């Protein structure tokens, strides 16, 4: 593994992750001297092309073409960029590369859920999960290697925080999922097809179609706290939402936070996606225990930030995630207090009740089905939607709260051997 310094973390209550020191203007150095273009916006690509020797007009034109091929068409080889002169393609390949996160291991659950163990160029592992449903397909994207919030019910929270993922490593997860699902446009050349138009901000949710795609939704609910890697998450999601690129509507993207209050308004203003909040308790004592960031930003402060979230409305409700822990946060009184808080702050909200997903050494048990149903009924009867989430991917540790890189369960040598065997099987 490369020698990557751990980020400075002032404490487990209010961590302030620092940017990686080896990043200069968004570009991660490579051993071969080339620059990886994935994660870079059109303007930055044009700047790099100009620095490499193209005049300003030529650099701007080539950046527009390359951006389209990268993010709309999903190509990974400059030779496939058919509207760029054949003499220009080798020039690009000598100086630049089109990357993807390295796949270490891919697992399929019996319920159709897929989980990928991915590796960064400096040798750190993280995970992403794809969850298919009848009317949608949701990609659960990670924002950090590890996590520092120490939520006691969450397996990821037992890991140390190694570093933030870069813009390229975040948007690369979406692109890798499209690779795996075979969902890039096929046939025709770029000039004939043109670029997809972006979806209107005022578009009615009911008018959105996925164009037959499996991947229709993105949730920033993987490993890490997205708002502690705000700049990189924002820039990655802007690429995902760009009408000339991946072109996914902001209405189809949800960012989940454990309650980093100072960044919530900025998230609404600068990203504008749906907000989900990991609430999980309605009293100070219980939330202090299971979501330690509550000791820094309490429930009242958090709910006020939700009430002030830009764009929140009955059409775009805030989702409160609530993991059901036996004899900890699942009583009738807890349900009634949850209703009271939502109504007191006049929140346009829905509640996702999440049966606790067990992992070895977990200090909690899942509430009984009867208790979960009763909790849901109390919230529903108050006029607030409170569906019970069906656990997905439990058999491959891909369910909510279970993500913890398999590198801690298998040796690096074993993972490398499994990967080599899989590649050999594919080649036969």
C-alpha positions in Angstrom: 0.0 0.0 0.0 1.2 3.5 -0.8 2.3 5.7 2.1 -0.7 7.9 2.5 -0.8 10.1 5.6 -4.0 9.9 7.7 -6.0 13.1 7.8 -5.9 15.2 10.9 -9.1 14.6 13.0 -9.5 17.0 16.0 -12.0 14.7 17.7 -14.8 12.2 17.1 -17.5 14.8 17.9 -16.7 17.4 15.3 -14.2 16.1 12.9 -12.8 18.4 10.2 -11.2 16.3 7.6 -8.4 18.1 5.7 -8.0 17.8 1.9 -5.4 15.4 0.6 -2.0 17.2 0.3 -1.1 15.6 -3.0 -4.0 17.2 -4.9 -3.2 20.3 -6.9 -6.1 22.0 -8.6 -8.1 18.8 -8.5 -5.5 16.7 -10.3 -4.1 13.5 -8.6 -0.5 12.8 -9.7 0.1 9.6 -11.5 3.3 7.6 -11.8 3.3 7.7 -15.6 3.0 11.5 -15.6 -0.4 11.5 -17.4 -3.5 13.3 -16.0 -6.7 11.5 -15.2 -9.6 13.6 -16.7 -12.4 11.8 -14.7 -13.7 14.2 -12.1 -12.7 17.4 -14.0 -15.2 19.9 -15.3 -15.2 21.2 -18.9 -13.4 24.4 -17.9 -10.5 22.6 -16.1 -10.1 20.2 -19.0 -9.7 23.2 -21.4 -7.1 24.7 -19.0 -5.1 21.4 -19.1 -5.3 21.2 -22.8 -4.1 24.8 -23.1 -1.2 24.1 -20.7 -0.3 21.0 -22.8 0.1 23.2 -25.9 -3.3 23.8 -27.6 -4.3 27.4 -28.4 -7.2 28.8 -26.3 -9.9 28.3 -29.0 -8.7 24.8 -29.9 -8.5 23.8 -26.2 -12.1 25.0 -25.5 -13.4 23.0 -28.5 -11.5 19.8 -27.7 -12.6 20.1 -24.0 -16.2 20.2 -25.0 -15.9 17.2 -27.3 -13.9 15.2 -24.7 -16.3 16.1 -21.9 -19.2 14.7 -23.9 -17.3 11.5 -24.6 -16.3 11.0 -21.0 -19.5 11.8 -19.2 -22.3 11.2 -21.7 -20.9 8.4 -23.8 -18.7 6.7 -21.1 -15.7 5.9 -23.3 -12.4 5.0 -21.7 -10.2 5.2 -24.8 -9.4 8.3 -26.8 -9.3 6.2 -29.9 -13.1 5.8 -29.7 -13.7 9.6 -29.9 -14.7 9.6 -33.6 -15.4 13.3 -34.0 -11.8 14.2 -33.0 -9.1 14.0 -35.7 -7.2 10.8 -35.8 -3.9 12.7 -35.4 -5.2 14.3 -32.2 -6.2 11.1 -30.4 -2.7 9.8 -29.9 -1.7 13.3 -28.6 -4.4 13.0 -26.0 -3.5 9.5 -25.0 0.1 10.4 -24.4 -0.8 13.2 -22.0 -4.1 12.1 -20.4 -6.0 9.0 -19.2 -9.6 8.2 -18.6 -9.8 6.4 -15.3 -12.2 4.3 -13.2 -11.9 3.0 -9.6 -10.2 -0.4 -9.5 -12.6 -3.2 -8.9 -11.2 -5.6 -6.2 -14.3 -7.7 -5.7 -17.9 -7.7 -7.0 -20.7 -9.5 -5.1 -24.3 -10.3 -6.0 -27.0 -10.8 -3.4 -29.8 -13.3 -3.8 -32.2 -10.3 -3.9 -30.4 -8.7 -6.9 -28.4 -6.2 -4.9 -24.8 -5.7 -6.1 -21.8 -4.6 -4.0 -18.4 -3.6 -5.3 -15.2 -3.4 -3.3 -13.1 -0.7 -5.0 -9.6 0.5 -4.5 -8.1 4.0 -4.9 -4.8 4.6 -6.8 -3.0 4.9 -3.4 -4.2 1.5 -2.2 -7.2 2.2 0.0 -10.5 0.3 -0.3 -14.1 1.5 -0.2 -17.5 0.2 -1.3 -20.5 1.1 -3.4 -23.9 -0.7 -3.7 -26.6 -0.9 -6.4 -30.1 -1.7 -5.3 -32.6 -2.7 -8.1 -36.3 -2.3 -7.7 -39.3 -2.7 -10.0 -39.6 1.0 -10.8 -36.0 2.3 -10.1 -32.4 1.4 -9.5 -30.5 3.1 -6.8 -26.7 3.5 -6.5 -25.4 4.0 -3.0 -22.2 6.1 -3.4 -19.4 6.5 -0.8 -17.8 9.9 -0.1 -14.9 8.9 2.2 -12.6 5.9 2.9 -13.9 4.9 6.3 -15.9 7.2 8.6 -15.2 9.2 11.8 -18.7 9.7 13.2 -18.7 6.6 15.3 -22.5 6.0 15.1 -22.8 3.0 17.4 -25.3 1.0 15.3 -23.3 1.4 12.1 -20.5 -1.0 11.1 -18.8 1.6 8.9 -18.6 3.8 12.0 -16.2 1.3 13.5 -13.6 2.0 10.8 -11.0 4.7 11.1 -11.3 7.6 8.7 -8.4 7.4 6.2 -9.2 10.2 3.8 -11.8 11.9 1.6 -12.5 10.5 -1.8 -11.7 12.8 -4.6 -14.2 14.2 -7.1 -13.0 11.6 -9.7 -13.3 8.8 -7.2 -16.9 9.8 -6.3 -18.2 10.4 -9.9 -16.2 7.4 -11.0 -18.5 5.2 -8.9 -21.5 6.3 -11.0 -19.5 5.8 -14.2 -18.3 2.3 -13.1 -21.9 1.3 -12.3 -23.0 2.4 -15.8 -20.1 0.4 -17.2 -21.2 -2.7 -15.3 -24.9 -2.3 -16.2 -24.2 -1.6 -19.8 -26.0 1.7 -19.8 -24.0 4.1 -21.9 -25.6 5.2 -25.2 -24.9 2.9 -28.1 -24.5 3.5 -31.8 -24.1 6.6 -34.0 -21.5 9.3 -33.6 -21.5 12.2 -31.2 -22.2 14.9 -33.8 -25.3 13.0 -35.1 -26.7 12.2 -31.6 -25.9 15.5 -29.9 -25.9 15.8 -26.1 -28.7 15.1 -23.8 -30.5 18.1 -22.5 -30.6 18.7 -18.8 -33.8 18.2 -16.8 -35.6 21.3 -15.9 -35.5 22.5 -12.3 -39.2 23.0 -12.3 -39.9 19.6 -14.0 -42.7 17.6 -12.5 -41.4 14.4 -10.9 -44.1 12.4 -12.6 -42.8 13.4 -16.0 -39.3 12.0 -15.5 -38.5 8.8 -17.3 -35.3 6.7 -16.9 -35.1 6.0 -20.6 -35.3 2.3 -19.9 -32.2 2.5 -17.7 -31.6 0.4 -14.6 -29.7 3.1 -12.7 -32.2 5.9 -12.1 -31.4 7.3 -8.6 -28.3 8.1 -6.6 -28.0 8.3 -2.8 -24.9 9.7 -1.0 -25.4 7.1 1.7 -22.3 4.9 1.4 -19.2 5.1 3.5 -18.5 8.4 5.1 -20.2 11.7 5.9 -20.8 13.6 2.7 -20.9 17.0 4.3 -17.4 16.5 5.8 -16.2 16.2 2.2 -18.5 18.9 0.9 -16.4 20.5 -1.9 -15.6 17.1 -3.6 -19.2 15.8 -3.2 -20.6 19.1 -4.6 -18.3 19.1 -7.6 -18.9 15.4 -8.3 -22.7 15.8 -8.1 -22.5 18.8 -10.5 -20.9 16.5 -13.0 -23.6 13.9 -12.5 -26.3 16.6 -13.0 -24.7 18.3 -16.0 -27.0 18.2 -18.9 -24.1 17.6 -21.3 -22.9 14.7 -19.3 -24.5 12.2 -17.0 -27.6 14.4 -16.9 -29.4 12.9 -13.9 -32.0 15.2 -12.4 -31.3 16.6 -8.9 -34.7 15.3 -8.0 -33.3 11.8 -8.4 -30.3 12.4 -6.1 -30.4 12.3 -2.3 -27.6 13.3 0.1 -27.7 11.8 3.6 -26.1 13.6 6.6 -25.8 12.6 10.2 -26.4 16.2 11.1 -23.5 18.5 10.1 -25.6 21.6 10.7 -23.2 24.3 9.5 -23.1 22.7 6.0 -26.8 21.9 5.5 -27.9 25.3 4.1 -24.8 25.4 1.9 -25.8 22.0 0.6 -29.2 23.2 -0.4 -27.9 26.3 -2.0 -24.9 24.9 -3.9 -26.0 21.4 -4.7 -29.8 21.5 -4.4 -30.5 17.8 -4.1 -32.9 16.0 -1.8 -31.9 15.9 1.9 -32.0 12.8 4.1 -31.1 13.1 7.8 -29.9 10.2 10.0 -32.1 11.0 13.0 -32.4 7.6 14.7 -33.6 9.0 18.1 -35.8 11.7 19.5 -34.2 12.3 22.9 -30.8 13.9 23.7 -29.5 11.0 25.8 -30.3 8.3 23.3 -29.1 10.3 20.2 -25.9 11.3 22.1 -25.2 7.6 22.5 -26.0 6.2 19.1 -25.2 9.3 16.9 -22.3 11.1 18.8 -22.4 14.2 16.6 -25.6 15.1 18.5 -23.3 16.2 21.3 -22.1 19.0 19.0 -25.3 19.7 17.1 -28.3 18.8 19.1 -31.7 17.7 17.9 -33.3 21.1 18.1 -30.5 22.8 16.1 -30.6 20.0 13.6 -34.4 20.1 13.0 -34.2 23.9 12.7 -31.6 23.5 10.0 -34.0 21.0 8.3 -36.8 23.6 8.5 -34.5 26.1 6.8 -33.3 23.8 4.1 -33.5 25.5 0.7 -36.0 23.9 -1.6 -37.7 21.7 1.0 -41.5 21.5 0.3 -44.3 19.0 0.3 -43.2 18.0 -3.2 -39.6 17.6 -2.0 -39.8 16.3 1.5 -36.9 15.8 3.9 -36.4 12.1 4.7 -35.7 11.1 8.3 -33.8 7.8 8.6 -34.7 6.0 11.8 -33.0 2.7 12.6 -35.1 0.5 14.8 -33.2 -0.7 17.9 -34.9 -3.0 20.4 -35.7 -1.3 23.7 -33.6 1.7 22.7 -35.6 4.0 20.5 -38.7 2.0 19.4 -41.3 2.7 22.1 -44.8 4.3 21.5 -43.5 7.4 23.4 -40.6 7.6 20.9 -43.0 7.5 18.0 -45.2 10.2 19.5 -42.3 12.4 20.2 -41.1 12.0 16.6 -44.5 13.2 15.4 -44.4 16.1 17.8 -41.0 17.3 16.7 -41.9 17.1 13.0 -45.1 19.0 13.5 -43.4 21.5 15.9 -40.9 22.5 13.3 -43.5 22.3 10.5 -41.3 20.0 8.5 -42.3 18.6 5.1 -41.1 15.1 6.0 -41.3 11.4 5.6 -39.7 8.8 7.9 -37.9 5.7 6.7 -38.0 3.1 9.4 -35.0 0.8 9.0 -34.8 -2.6 10.7 -31.4 -2.8 12.3 -29.0 -4.8 10.2 -26.8 -7.0 12.5 -23.0 -7.3 12.2 -20.5 -9.2 14.4 -20.1 -7.5 17.8 -23.0 -5.0 17.3 -24.2 -3.7 20.7 -27.9 -3.7 19.6 -30.7 -5.9 18.4 -33.3 -5.2 15.9 -36.8 -4.3 17.1 -39.4 -7.0 16.6 -41.6 -6.8 13.5 -44.6 -6.2 15.7 -42.9 -3.2 17.5 -41.8 -1.8 14.1 -45.3 -2.1 12.8 -46.8 -0.4 15.8 -44.2 2.5 15.6 -45.0 2.9 11.9 -48.8 3.0 12.6 -48.5 5.8 15.2 -46.5 8.0 12.8 -48.9 7.2 9.8 -51.9 8.0 11.9 -50.5 11.4 12.5 -50.5 12.0 8.8 -46.7 11.4 8.2 -45.5 8.8 5.8 -43.5 6.1 7.7 -42.8 3.1 5.5 -40.6 0.3 6.8 -37.6 -0.2 4.5 -37.1 -3.8 3.3 -33.5 -4.9 4.1 -31.6 -5.5 0.9 -28.2 -7.2 0.4 -27.9 -8.5 4.0 -26.3 -11.7 2.7 -23.3 -9.8 1.2 -23.2 -7.2 4.0 -24.5 -4.5 1.7 -27.5 -3.4 3.8 -27.8 -0.1 5.5 -25.2 0.3 8.2 -23.3 -2.8 7.1 -20.7 -1.3 4.8 -17.2 -2.0 6.0 -14.5 -2.8 3.5 -13.9 -6.5 3.0 -10.2 -5.7 3.2 -10.6 -6.0 7.0 -12.1 -9.5 6.6 -9.7 -10.9 3.9 -6.0 -10.4 3.5 -4.7 -8.2 0.7 -3.1 -11.3 -0.9 -6.3 -13.2 -0.8 -8.2 -10.4 -2.5 -5.5 -10.0 -5.2 -5.6 -13.8 -5.8 -9.5 -13.8 -6.1 -9.3 -10.9 -8.5 -6.7 -12.6 -10.7 -8.7 -15.8 -10.8 -11.8 -13.8 -11.8 -10.0 -12.0 -14.6 -8.5 -15.3 -15.8 -12.0 -16.9 -15.8 -13.3 -14.0 -17.9 -10.5 -14.4 -20.4 -11.2 -18.1 -21.0 
